[in-house]
């Protein structure tokens, strides 16, 4: 192991240990670590490691940052309209106990997240959960954690559910319908939904003591219906543009969308909402209040993490992981194929709990294709590439759920709780996320093997 690799691994490990231990200081820790990567890369401390400010800024996912800022502003108007309280009242009339309310909201968030970005989903569903928990005088921690991890789970359900799905679709030449049925077999949608149902049972079991019966005497009156239309419009627009490819995934001559399309949509609806409200009120106080609701804690944390992941990618850490997995070999028997498949799934879960699953997935997709060819050539059993492709998707997409900083949806959910006055420790988060993730991954892991082998 050379000095650059050792430096990057040590800095990465120290950063995550500190962020796990000192959750209140996470944005500052991430910012300092990102700064170290940039300074070292700019000064040429390691001849093979060049990482300038321009490189670092290009690593930040501005689409996600803009989505958070825009959606938070629109959600502020949504909350002020009293619609979350009304929706919580309606849910209470349909679902009688706290545990079933949490399960219902989690499943609902998951369904939306199959077509809408996970972060946007959390920002839209969480206010309803917070309003409901406030009405019931219970902590919203469990509900928000479950909503966050459920949103992240469903990203693997459709071609448009997550960037990792889009990357896989291009590498494996799969279209939107192939995620439902491919080569006459059930696709990732059904595998993911099976995982969602099993993980919902896990949530139900973990909330089994929350048997408090709830009822509502009267439904809250909504002050203004327009913010609801703005939020619904945001969701509809995000779904519609999800079917337009990005430039990296577009075929020659095909129309493609800018990388920041989703962020621009969220910002546009936010601006339309606050301007309309300012004109209606005849003063700009609403603009100041809405901008004040944007969580810069989350934005700084995410920006720092994007730069850090870019740094370890530049240092060759992710390529090193891919090379290690590429060295997997087997004699082509069902036993060796199962072993290789298992390693791909569970190693992906492990690494995606700590590193961004997008560069990891992009690195591993060609590696997986080579492994499938080698295994097929080594024995009499033909290895379906989709077995390993889908196994990689299950592990890489769901692995981020294990830790509170493993996925943007988790970071967003916890920051919302912090703004509500609830500091959630890593242990408290993982109390729910680990069994949830293990249940979902194990279900997908078993089903994929049964379907394809």
Secondary structure, DSSP 8 states (H G I E B T S, - for coil): --HHHHHHHHHHHHHHHHHHH-GGGHHHHHHHHHHHHHHHHHHTSSTT----HHHHHHHS-HHHHHHHHHHHHHHHHHHHTTHHHHHHHHHHHH--BHHHHHHHHHHHHHHHHTTS-HHHHHHHHHHHHHHHHHHHT--SHHHHHHHHHHHHHGGGSSTTS-HHHHHHHHHHT--TGGGTEETTEE-HHHHHHHHHHHHHHHHHHHTTT---B---SS----S-SHHHHHHHHHHHHHHHHTTS-BGGG--TT---B-TTHHHHHHHHHHHHHHHHHHHHHTSSHHHHHHHHTS-HHHHHHHHHHHHHHHHHHHTTHHHHHHHHHHT----SSHHHHHHHHHHHHHHHHHHHTTS-HHHHHHHHHHHHHHHHHHHHHHSSS---HHHHHHHHHHHHHHHTTSSTTSSHHHHHHHHHHHHTT----HHHHHHHHHHHHHHHHHHHHHHHHHHH-
